[in-house]
Amino acid sequence: MLQKIAHALTRKPKLVATVAVLLLIPSVLCAAATRVNYDILSYLPAELDSVKGEALLEDPFQMAATTMLIVEGMPPEYSNQLLAEVEQVPGVSNVIWLSNLIGVQFPTEMLPTDLRDIFFSGDATMMIVQYDSPGASERTMNAIDAVRKLCNQKCFLAGFSVFIRDTKDLISREMPLYVVMAVILSIIAMGLTMESSLLPVALMLSIGLAILYNFGTNIFMGEISFITQAIAAVLQLGVTMDYSIFLYDRYREEAPQYEDKRDAMAVSIVAAFKSLFGSSLTTIAGFLALCFMRLTLGRDIGLVMAKGVVLGIATVILVLPAILLLMDGAIQKHRHRCLKPDTTGLNAFVVRHSKSFVILFVLLFIPAIYANNHTQMYYKLDEAVPQDMPSIVSNNKLKDEFNMASTHFIVMSDSLDHASMKELTKEIDALPGITSSVAYDKLLPDGIPDFFIPKDIKDICKQNGYQMMMVNSKYVTASDQVGEQLAQLDALLKRYDPDAYITGEAAMTNDLIQVANEDFRVTSYLSILAIFILVAIAFKSISIPVLLVATIELAIYINQGIPYFTGSEVAFITPTVISCIQLGATVDYAILMTTRFQEELQKGLDRKIAIQNAAKAADVSILTSALVFFCATLGVALVSTMDLISGICLMLSRGAVISALICMFILPSVLVTFEPVIAKTTLHWRTPRAPRQRKGLKPNAEAAFHEEESTAHKEETTGEEKVPALQGKESDPQ
């Protein structure tokens, strides 16, 4: 069946290319229609108390999001007029200020101190703006834009929803730069290592199609996160480019033996599919491990990227042959000398000192693991963006002028009597770090019956058997102090109402810290286990997966430990993403080296000669693969002003290089040293393969082919075929 499909594809390359281009129309339309979620906190598990509390704020309180509007140096009349205008904005459910609590004419000096401190600071006053839709929804984003348009230069809108709005604008501006930089740097990298100046263009066209198909099919997921949107394209480019290179290399190998280049391409398609199907499994496994995170952001990234790998292979098999056939003449016309370093001397040196390199391999784990475990992480998302963003400026004013670094929202039963609630609010105000609080019973003077309170004011704090309190803290989100404060507040509330919930940015971020730490361990173990099993099945070995996974894990520890030595912090999501992606994507370097080593041994060579020949054949492939991955992700790291994005891409680019160096310097020594152990724990490790049967070759080509198969290994080897079902990504452009 595969042979028939390959034959049909190669007979009508123009038709295939036309269909591929036409498929871009629905892909682009669907990609544009796919919603992007900019709220990381929305990916928290639904069973958490903070998430349940957030749901109650949305319904019945109609305050799914809250912002603080600071007005500086303006008379009360201006603030009252602004309040009336903001209340009319679609998406705004309520605005809380003194005018709708006690009236604008009431003298500020006569207000109770705790109430005055909430709404006034020097010549500045603050309004609380509530929205009826979630903070990252399009309705709330539009409402924030409308509120900003109503304000003058002395007004500042603060809050997590405003930060989300500014983040959306930032990512939207920079996304085209991410793609442009990745494409330019990747083409430069491929231009240095490939034999034709047009070949990188042809391969980039294929990957570009696969990326657009991937983004188009995201519509079936409903939405994707902004992190996924920002890094998916460059990751797919870096990870799947090797598949395109492998097909072309195989085509160049087959072409001289066929009178019709279409027959050579058909054979190459079949060989590429069998090879890439196995090769891609480790990469897919690495991405799918992210799907087991409780923080469903991992599932978002994992599914999109796993789908991207599958679509990348499909495009290589179905579309790239047509592109290569149509551009074959131009590609051959623009051939040039390419960079192909001779690593013979280096490999000989590594083998001669193999025991020393194995000792180094073991010793490197000590500082690498220590640094990896002690790298500092940050969870406060506003630390990852430019500090001159309007939302950051406003949040700093809120902190400096009103001593409100974070705000907790409490949702609890309204069945408690007035005396109990007054006692509760006193205890809350007495907690360390609490600067102020707003509660219905705090606004209700002693001795005044409940039915005297206007319904508008009551509806702000009480709905459907629940009451809401707002508690302001001087402790910043994601700090140890706010974590301790939330624990004390929760213990206090549970004494009065066991079913009370604390929510808000600080509470949800506190849950995010705990969930992320659990996710890191789970996903790391799962990715290691999955890839261990795949490698074990591919090589029919117990020892090989141990050695290969340990090699790449060392590269991962080194990569993730570098921030410890540089004294920098990384975003909380970075280690989880890096551990899965770097393992899944770069273990193929190790697989390629091991596969070539096995091939040389099966030709009867001594293990030291075999590993040198294998390294010489694999080094250029590994360098090319790592260089493309490095350039694709480095481009984003260089242009992104959002540290969350640039940090992930910087570590991915660095990880590709570290993995390549480990596989070139350390792995050959490990393999040659432990080869006797491998031979005893691996089925058919040194058993020669049966000669391949070939059809449709030029006259005498079959005999020449089998003669080449049966001869001893030559000094220069260009063979691409792999023995195990799971094969490394061949990317030698020669």
NUPA-526324 format. One record per residue (C-alpha): x, y, z. Coordinates in steps of 0.05 Angstrom, whole numbers, padded with zeros to 5 digits, always signed. Layout:
XYZ ...
END
This chain:
+00000+00000+00000 +00055+00049+00019 +00092+00034-00045 +00029+00049-00086 +00018+00114-00050 +00090+00135-00060 +00086+00118-00134 +00022+00158-00143 +00050+00219-00105 +00112+00222-00148 +00074+00218-00214 +00035+00283-00204 +00079+00330-00163 +00043+00393-00189 -00024+00366-00168 +00003+00348-00099 +00034+00417-00090 -00031+00450-00113 -00073+00411-00063 -00022+00427-00008 -00028+00501-00023 -00104+00499-00025 -00104+00466+00043 -00072+00529+00069 -00137+00567+00060 -00177+00530+00114 -00114+00525+00156 -00103+00600+00158 -00176+00614+00170 -00180+00564+00227 -00115+00588+00257 -00143+00659+00258 -00208+00635+00290 -00172+00595+00345 -00176+00633+00411 -00112+00646+00448 -00115+00643+00525 -00068+00691+00560 -00087+00671+00631 -00041+00617+00658 -00081+00614+00723 -00141+00589+00684 -00104+00523+00673 -00105+00505+00747 -00143+00441+00766 -00217+00453+00777 -00217+00418+00845 -00174+00470+00879 -00209+00516+00929 -00181+00578+00895 -00211+00557+00829 -00278+00541+00862 -00277+00609+00894 -00262+00642+00828 -00322+00606+00797 -00367+00634+00852 -00341+00705+00840 -00363+00696+00768 -00431+00669+00786 -00469+00692+00826 -00428+00755+00842 -00417+00775+00769 -00346+00795+00785 -00306+00744+00746 -00250+00795+00743 -00231+00856+00784 -00186+00916+00770 -00167+00977+00811 -00175+01046+00778 -00129+01098+00811 -00144+01172+00799 -00090+01222+00820 -00099+01296+00835 -00171+01302+00809 -00232+01331+00846 -00286+01284+00872 -00334+01308+00818 -00288+01282+00764 -00282+01215+00799 -00357+01210+00808 -00369+01227+00734 -00316+01176+00713 -00350+01123+00757 -00416+01135+00723 -00384+01128+00654 -00345+01065+00672 -00409+01033+00699 -00440+01039+00629 -00383+01002+00595 -00406+00934+00567 -00374+00879+00608 -00368+00920+00672 -00415+00892+00725 -00402+00941+00781 -00358+00998+00805 -00346+01008+00879 -00328+01077+00906 -00351+01123+00961 -00405+01156+00918 -00444+01091+00913 -00430+01073+00986 -00440+01137+01026 -00448+01192+00974 -00398+01238+00941 -00416+01298+00986 -00396+01262+01050 -00332+01296+01077 -00271+01251+01070 -00245+01273+01139 -00307+01244+01173 -00298+01175+01143 -00274+01118+01189 -00199+01110+01183 -00200+01039+01156 -00251+01058+01103 -00214+01121+01083 -00148+01083+01076 -00180+01035+01027 -00203+01089+00978 -00156+01147+00991 -00081+01158+00993 -00055+01229+00992 -00086+01263+00931 -00103+01196+00899 -00167+01157+00903 -00183+01086+00880 -00244+01053+00850 -00257+00978+00847 -00281+00958+00777 -00314+00890+00771 -00327+00852+00706 -00380+00799+00689 -00334+00755+00646 -00268+00720+00662 -00206+00763+00662 -00177+00735+00597 -00243+00735+00559 -00252+00778+00497 -00309+00815+00531 -00266+00835+00590 -00208+00854+00545 -00254+00900+00506 -00282+00928+00571 -00212+00945+00595 -00197+00980+00530 -00261+01020+00537 -00246+01039+00609 -00176+01062+00589 -00205+01107+00535 -00249+01141+00587 -00189+01158+00631 -00141+01216+00626 -00066+01214+00638 -00076+01218+00714 -00114+01152+00715 -00082+01084+00723 -00117+01017+00714 -00085+00961+00754 -00099+00887+00765 -00084+00819+00736 -00135+00826+00680 -00101+00890+00657 -00034+00853+00658 -00065+00799+00614 -00089+00853+00565 -00019+00883+00559 +00011+00813+00552 -00035+00799+00494 -00013+00863+00459 +00060+00847+00472 +00056+00776+00444 +00015+00800+00384 +00069+00851+00366 +00127+00803+00374 +00099+00739+00344 +00117+00757+00272 +00188+00772+00295 +00193+00703+00327 +00177+00669+00262 +00220+00715+00219 +00281+00706+00263 +00272+00631+00267 +00266+00624+00192 +00325+00670+00176 +00373+00638+00225 +00351+00567+00206 +00362+00581+00132 +00431+00610+00148 +00448+00548+00189 +00424+00501+00134 +00459+00542+00081 +00525+00529+00115 +00515+00454+00121 +00476+00437+00057 +00501+00428-00013 +00453+00476-00048 +00432+00547-00032 +00360+00532-00054 +00353+00467-00014 +00340+00504+00052 +00284+00543+00017 +00251+00479-00008 +00255+00446+00061 +00230+00509+00095 +00169+00511+00048 +00152+00440+00071 +00159+00456+00145 +00121+00521+00136 +00062+00482+00108 +00065+00434+00166 +00066+00491+00217 +00006+00525+00185 -00032+00458+00183 -00016+00448+00256 -00041+00518+00276 -00103+00508+00234 -00121+00442+00267 -00115+00476+00336 -00186+00499+00325 -00210+00430+00346 -00179+00443+00414 -00222+00505+00422 -00164+00549+00446 -00089+00547+00458 -00046+00584+00509 -00004+00644+00490 +00058+00604+00509 +00039+00549+00460 +00025+00601+00406 +00092+00635+00417 +00137+00573+00417 +00100+00521+00376 +00122+00545+00308 +00196+00550+00325 +00195+00484+00363 +00162+00448+00305 +00212+00478+00258 +00272+00458+00301 +00246+00388+00317 +00219+00366+00250 +00268+00397+00201 +00310+00334+00208 +00254+00294+00177 +00258+00336+00114 +00334+00331+00112 +00330+00255+00118 +00283+00248+00059 +00327+00291+00015 +00390+00254+00036 +00357+00188+00019 +00333+00215-00048 +00404+00237-00066 +00428+00167-00047 +00376+00132-00090 +00375+00180-00150 +00439+00155-00185 +00412+00084-00186 +00347+00100-00223 +00334+00124-00294 +00272+00162-00271 +00282+00207-00211 +00209+00196-00193 +00224+00123-00180 +00282+00143-00135 +00236+00190-00097 +00183+00136-00089 +00235+00089-00059 +00258+00146-00014 +00187+00159+00011 +00179+00087+00032 +00247+00085+00067 +00235+00153+00100 +00167+00134+00127 +00193+00070+00159 +00252+00107+00189 +00217+00171+00211 +00158+00134+00242 +00205+00103+00292 +00249+00164+00300 +00190+00209+00317 +00164+00164+00372 +00214+00190+00424 +00198+00262+00407 +00123+00250+00410 +00131+00213+00476 +00168+00272+00505 +00112+00320+00485 +00056+00274+00508 +00088+00268+00577 +00068+00341+00586 -00005+00320+00580 -00001+00287+00648 +00010+00354+00683 -00046+00374+00731 -00034+00444+00705 -00070+00435+00639 -00023+00484+00605 +00022+00423+00596 -00032+00385+00559 -00041+00446+00515 +00032+00449+00496 +00039+00373+00492 -00020+00360+00446 -00004+00417+00399 +00069+00396+00393 +00055+00321+00387 +00005+00338+00333 +00057+00382+00300 +00106+00325+00297 +00054+00279+00265 +00035+00332+00214 +00109+00346+00202 +00120+00273+00183 +00057+00273+00141 +00080+00334+00103 +00150+00305+00092 +00121+00241+00064 +00063+00270+00024 +00083+00341+00003 +00159+00349+00006 +00172+00298-00049 +00131+00340-00097 +00168+00404-00076 +00236+00370-00085 +00217+00341-00153 +00192+00408-00178 +00253+00445-00152 +00304+00390-00166 +00335+00425-00227 +00343+00491-00191 +00371+00457-00129 +00424+00420-00169 +00440+00483-00208 +00456+00523-00146 +00502+00472-00112 +00561+00497-00072 +00613+00472-00023 +00585+00463+00046 +00612+00459+00117 +00629+00388+00134 +00681+00386+00189 +00728+00327+00193 +00723+00299+00263 +00769+00239+00251 +00824+00265+00297 +00775+00287+00350 +00741+00219+00351 +00807+00183+00355 +00827+00226+00415 +00760+00211+00449 +00768+00136+00439 +00840+00136+00463 +00818+00170+00527 +00751+00135+00533 +00761+00116+00606 +00776+00187+00625 +00713+00211+00589 +00671+00158+00625 +00699+00182+00692 +00682+00253+00671 +00613+00230+00652 +00600+00203+00722 +00632+00261+00758 +00593+00313+00719 +00528+00287+00749 +00547+00313+00818 +00551+00388+00803 +00498+00383+00748 +00445+00352+00793 +00462+00399+00851 +00457+00460+00807 +00393+00434+00775 +00360+00424+00842 +00381+00492+00868 +00362+00535+00808 +00314+00589+00831 +00247+00596+00798 +00197+00653+00796 +00122+00646+00793 +00101+00719+00791 +00085+00730+00718 +00094+00805+00717 +00168+00794+00730 +00173+00764+00660 +00152+00826+00621 +00181+00896+00608 +00172+00938+00671 +00148+00999+00632 +00084+00965+00610 +00023+01007+00631 -00005+00951+00675 +00062+00943+00711 +00066+01018+00724 -00005+01018+00751 +00006+00957+00795 +00068+00991+00824 +00027+01052+00840 -00025+01009+00874 +00029+00978+00916 +00066+01042+00933 +00008+01089+00944 -00045+01043+00974 +00001+00990+01003 -00037+00937+00962 +00013+00888+00933 -00040+00833+00928 -00114+00825+00940 -00150+00764+00968 -00223+00750+00954 -00261+00709+01005 -00327+00674+00988 -00365+00644+01046 -00434+00630+01073 -00476+00692+01092 -00509+00654+01149 -00461+00680+01202 -00492+00733+01247 -00469+00806+01248 -00429+00798+01313 -00390+00737+01287 -00373+00773+01222 -00349+00835+01259 -00305+00790+01301 -00279+00755+01239 -00261+00819+01203 -00224+00843+01265 -00183+00780+01267 -00169+00785+01192 -00146+00857+01199 -00099+00835+01255 -00062+00784+01212 +00009+00803+01193 +00013+00839+01126 -00062+00854+01120 -00071+00928+01104 -00146+00934+01095 -00210+00895+01082 -00279+00907+01053 -00338+00867+01080 -00413+00878+01084 -00414+00876+01160 -00357+00925+01162 -00398+00974+01121 -00460+00962+01164 -00458+01008+01226 -00476+00976+01292 -00549+00982+01309 -00572+00994+01237 -00621+00939+01212 -00601+00901+01151 -00662+00923+01111 -00641+00996+01115 -00581+00981+01070 -00594+00997+00996 -00601+00936+00952 -00544+00960+00906 -00495+00959+00963 -00520+00892+00989 -00514+00860+00921 -00441+00878+00918 -00426+00835+00979 -00482+00783+00983 -00512+00738+00930 -00551+00672+00933 -00531+00652+01003 -00458+00673+00995 -00421+00735+01018 -00357+00763+00990 -00299+00798+01026 -00240+00833+00996 -00175+00832+01036 -00114+00873+01016 -00043+00852+01032 +00024+00887+01030 +00057+00821+01010 +00071+00810+00937 +00042+00751+00898 +00085+00687+00898 +00126+00709+00958 +00139+00664+01018 +00105+00717+01062 +00040+00716+01022 +00040+00640+01024 +00045+00640+01100 -00008+00694+01103 -00056+00653+01060 -00046+00593+01105 -00062+00635+01167 -00122+00666+01133 -00148+00598+01111 -00141+00569+01181 -00178+00629+01210 -00235+00625+01160 -00245+00550+01170 -00261+00564+01244 -00320+00606+01223 -00340+00571+01158 -00307+00504+01138 -00332+00514+01066 -00301+00584+01057 -00257+00595+00995 -00199+00643+00985 -00185+00663+00914 -00152+00718+00874 -00085+00723+00838 -00043+00710+00901 -00084+00650+00924 -00085+00619+00854 -00011+00632+00844 +00002+00598+00911 -00035+00537+00886 +00003+00543+00820 +00069+00536+00857 +00048+00472+00891 +00018+00442+00828 +00078+00460+00784 +00127+00427+00832 +00086+00363+00831 +00080+00366+00755 +00155+00373+00746 +00169+00307+00781 +00112+00269+00748 +00127+00292+00676 +00201+00281+00684 +00191+00209+00708 +00139+00195+00654 +00182+00222+00597 +00242+00182+00621 +00200+00118+00629 +00166+00126+00561 +00231+00138+00523 +00266+00083+00562 +00213+00034+00539 +00215+00057+00467 +00291+00052+00463 +00290-00015+00498 +00241-00042+00446 +00278-00012+00388 +00345-00041+00406 +00318-00102+00442 +00363-00083+00499 +00364-00070+00574 +00430-00033+00578 +00424+00013+00518 +00364+00053+00543 +00399+00062+00610 +00461+00090+00577 +00425+00134+00526 +00375+00164+00574 +00430+00176+00626 +00470+00212+00573 +00414+00260+00553 +00393+00269+00626 +00463+00293+00641 +00455+00344+00585 +00388+00366+00614 +00417+00373+00685 +00474+00415+00658 +00427+00458+00617 +00379+00470+00675 +00435+00480+00725 +00469+00537+00687 +00422+00590+00716 +00445+00569+00786 +00517+00587+00768 +00497+00651+00733 +00452+00672+00791 +00390+00680+00748 +00319+00656+00758 +00276+00616+00709 +00201+00615+00700 +00165+00559+00737 +00141+00525+00674 +00211+00523+00642 +00241+00461+00676 +00180+00419+00662 +00179+00438+00588 +00255+00431+00580 +00260+00364+00614 +00208+00332+00568 +00225+00367+00503 +00301+00364+00507 +00298+00290+00525 +00248+00272+00471 +00279+00315+00416 +00353+00303+00428 +00355+00231+00450 +00354+00218+00375 +00426+00243+00372 +00445+00187+00419 +00402+00137+00381 +00436+00156+00316 +00505+00147+00346 +00487+00080+00376 +00454+00055+00312 +00515+00072+00271 +00559+00038+00323 +00517-00025+00317 +00522-00024+00242 +00597-00021+00244 +00601-00077+00294 +00557-00120+00250 +00609-00113+00196 +00659-00149+00240 +00700-00089+00261 +00735-00080+00328 +00694-00039+00376 +00745+00019+00378 +00748+00024+00303 +00673+00015+00299 +00659+00073+00346 +00707+00119+00309 +00673+00102+00243 +00604+00111+00274 +00623+00178+00305 +00652+00203+00240 +00588+00185+00203 +00541+00213+00256 +00577+00276+00278 +00557+00319+00218 +00485+00295+00224 +00483+00312+00298 +00516+00380+00287 +00467+00398+00231 +00407+00377+00272 +00430+00414+00334 +00449+00476+00294 +00380+00481+00263 +00346+00470+00330 +00394+00521+00362 +00381+00575+00310 +00306+00566+00308 +00298+00575+00383 +00354+00625+00392 +00320+00674+00346 +00260+00678+00392 +00304+00684+00454 +00339+00744+00422 +00278+00784+00402 +00227+00767+00456 +00220+00819+00511 +00178+00771+00553 +00225+00730+00596 +00177+00672+00601 +00182+00661+00526 +00255+00681+00516 +00276+00639+00576 +00244+00575+00550 +00273+00585+00480 +00342+00603+00506 +00345+00539+00547 +00319+00498+00488 +00372+00527+00442 +00426+00516+00494 +00400+00447+00508 +00407+00426+00436 +00480+00446+00435 +00495+00413+00502 +00461+00348+00481 +00500+00348+00415 +00567+00359+00451 +00551+00305+00503 +00534+00256+00447 +00597+00273+00408 +00647+00274+00466 +00617+00231+00521 +00572+00180+00488 +00625+00147+00443 +00668+00134+00505 +00608+00106+00543 +00588+00061+00486 +00658+00033+00472 +00672+00022+00546 +00606-00013+00561 +00602-00050+00494 +00616-00118+00526 +00558-00106+00574 +00514-00083+00516 +00531-00146+00477 +00507-00190+00534 +00443-00151+00548 +00421-00138+00476 +00390-00186+00426 +00425-00192+00359 +00473-00136+00377 +00527-00161+00330 +00485-00204+00283 +00494-00181+00210 +00432-00161+00171 +00406-00198+00111 +00419-00162+00044 +00362-00117+00022 +00323-00134-00041 +00316-00078-00091 +00272-00071-00153 +00270-00023-00211 +00344-00006-00210 +00387+00012-00270 +00420-00047-00305 +00475-00078-00261 +00456-00031-00204 +00427-00088-00162 +00491-00129-00167 +00533-00068-00151 +00489-00054-00092 +00496-00123-00062 +00570-00122-00074 +00575-00058-00034 +00532-00089+00021 +00578-00149+00027 +00645-00113+00027 +00680-00090+00089 +00667-00020+00113 +00701+00033+00072 +00737+00093+00100 +00682+00140+00080 +00611+00117+00094 +00546+00149+00070 +00496+00094+00089 +00431+00120+00120 +00393+00056+00134 +00379+00039+00207 +00374-00029+00240 +00327-00016+00298 +00255+00003+00287 +00268+00067+00325 +00320+00105+00287 +00358+00169+00296 +00344+00230+00254 +00395+00227+00197 +00409+00298+00177 +00476+00294+00140 +00465+00339+00080 +00516+00300+00040 
END
